[in-house]
């Protein structure tokens, strides 16, 4: 499968596959965010998810994919550091703010910084039509966040802190998107990067989560928490794995923008699963996100 995937790099078929992978990542990332924000403490959920996908990745990393080249170990160390900062900021943001406020801000700042990073690192350039699509998409995302913030009835005392953390998290989304694209392109076999990334990335948050769980006066039962972790681990494999493969096959900036249609799916999940209101205004704003993504894709 690796040889087939590599053969598609830079081809029209590779572009179409990257588009499909980015959209799949959008749907699954919205589900992933809802899993972390849902029933349990976000720190505990993240620890359970990371532990699950580290265990799942271990046999593939150790026994299935080719061993990483020597130059990959510093790259893995950099990816680990960037993702840890991202996850710490995200957990702090989710602890302080409503999901439908925090998530759009995180995902709105991410693609803007990612497009800039893709230009600086990979020399990718958007034309005026594509920048117009980015503007439409961001207006929908930030409009959605503003609307949710205006009608927020809970957690207003921590709103400023949540928004600040969400902006910082969005910057880290761009950082890991561009860095992971660099990393997956630096190895001969993309699945080597994926397997070792998930193994290494999943080792830290479980330790933090376990410490937090032990310090709780009434810690939740580990059974349901770990079940959520296993589900989240599977979702993470396909969500993060899809976007990483998309950035190897095609332009990083386009993949980053298309993934941010996840905000639409996040709003739907917030409505259907978390019981949060959508309404006509939010429907219009979500439509802007989708239209902006289409403009970016068609403009390229």
Secondary structure as the mmCIF struct_conf table of DSSP 4:
data_model
#
loop_
_struct_conf.conf_type_id
_struct_conf.id
_struct_conf.beg_label_comp_id
_struct_conf.beg_label_asym_id
_struct_conf.beg_label_seq_id
_struct_conf.end_label_comp_id
_struct_conf.end_label_asym_id
_struct_conf.end_label_seq_id
HELX_RH_AL_P HELX_RH_AL_P1 UNK A 2 UNK A 7
TURN_TY1_P TURN_TY1_P1 UNK A 8 UNK A 10
BEND BEND1 UNK A 11 UNK A 11
HELX_RH_AL_P HELX_RH_AL_P2 UNK A 12 UNK A 37
BEND BEND2 UNK A 38 UNK A 40
HELX_RH_AL_P HELX_RH_AL_P3 UNK A 42 UNK A 59
HELX_RH_PI_P HELX_RH_PI_P1 UNK A 60 UNK A 64
BEND BEND3 UNK A 65 UNK A 65
HELX_LH_PP_P HELX_LH_PP_P1 UNK A 66 UNK A 69
TURN_TY1_P TURN_TY1_P2 UNK A 70 UNK A 71
HELX_RH_AL_P HELX_RH_AL_P4 UNK A 72 UNK A 96
BEND BEND4 UNK A 97 UNK A 97
HELX_RH_AL_P HELX_RH_AL_P5 UNK A 99 UNK A 122
HELX_RH_AL_P HELX_RH_AL_P6 UNK A 128 UNK A 150
TURN_TY1_P TURN_TY1_P3 UNK A 151 UNK A 151
BEND BEND5 UNK A 154 UNK A 154
HELX_RH_3T_P HELX_RH_3T_P1 UNK A 156 UNK A 158
HELX_RH_AL_P HELX_RH_AL_P7 UNK A 159 UNK A 185
BEND BEND6 UNK A 186 UNK A 188
HELX_RH_AL_P HELX_RH_AL_P8 UNK A 190 UNK A 201
TURN_TY1_P TURN_TY1_P4 UNK A 202 UNK A 203
BEND BEND7 UNK A 204 UNK A 204
HELX_RH_AL_P HELX_RH_AL_P9 UNK A 205 UNK A 215
TURN_TY1_P TURN_TY1_P5 UNK A 217 UNK A 218
HELX_LH_PP_P HELX_LH_PP_P2 UNK A 219 UNK A 221
HELX_RH_AL_P HELX_RH_AL_P10 UNK A 222 UNK A 249
BEND BEND8 UNK A 250 UNK A 250
HELX_RH_AL_P HELX_RH_AL_P11 UNK A 252 UNK A 259
TURN_TY1_P TURN_TY1_P6 UNK A 260 UNK A 261
HELX_RH_AL_P HELX_RH_AL_P12 UNK A 262 UNK A 272
TURN_TY1_P TURN_TY1_P7 UNK A 273 UNK A 273
BEND BEND9 UNK A 274 UNK A 274
HELX_RH_AL_P HELX_RH_AL_P13 UNK A 279 UNK A 299
#
